[in-house]
Amino acid sequence: MLIQPILGLGIFILLSWLISEQRRRFPVKLVIVGLALQLLLAILLFHVQLFQSLFLMLNKLVLALENATARFCRISWAIF
């Protein structure tokens, strides 16, 4: 179950190394810190109730913005 996401992250890191101009100076420490921050954020979002509530509230805000945009588009295109 964890093989696909780990493999996906590994492939992205490999691709970034392959297209980098300076392969000898690849920022390994930066990659490790980035992966650690990503793991921390995932743990916070999936296991801490406060962050889940905050994320759901943000989701509702984005959905409201999407609905308002769709209504505006229907109104503005109905004029023409």
N, C-alpha and C positions, 0 to 999 in steps of 0.2 A: 504494500500500500504506500510506503514511503519511497519506493524506488523511482517512480516516475518524477515526482518533484525534485528529488535529489539529482537525478539524471538530467532533468531540464536545467537546473541551476548550473550543473557542471558543464553542460553544452554551451550555455550562454557565456560562461567564463572562458571556455576554450575558444569560442568564436571571437570574443573581444580580444583575446591574446593573439589570435591568428590575424586579425585585421589591424592590430596596433602597429605603429611605425617603429617603435623602439621595444622590440620583444625582450631584449636583455634587461630593460629597466621596467618591467611590468610591476605595477604597484600591488604586490601580494598583500601587504599589511592593510592597504585600503580595501581590497576585496574581502578580506577576513572581517574587518570592521563593518563593512556594508552588509555582509551575510549575517553577522551577529545582530545588527540593528533590525534587519528584516525578521529574524527569528524572534527577537524581543517584541516587536510590533505584532507579530502573529499571535504570540502567547497572550499579550495584553488584550487583543481583540477577541480572541476565542475563549479566554478563561477568566477575565476580570469583568464583573457585571457593570461597573461604572463605564468602562470603555465600550462595552457592547451597547449600552444605552446611548452613549454619546454618538456612536457610529450610526445607530438606527435613527437618531434625531437628525443627523446630517443627511442621511438617506431620504428622510421625509422632506427636508428642505430642498434637496435636489429634485425630487419628484414634483414638488409644488412648482418649482421653477420650470420644469419640463412641461407641466400642464398649462401654465400661464403662457409659455412660448407657443404651444400648439394652438391655444385659443386665439392669441394675437395673430398668428399666421392665418387661421381660418377667417378671422374678421377682415384682415388687411387684403387677403386675396379675394374675398367675396365682393369687395368694392369694384375690382376690375372685372 
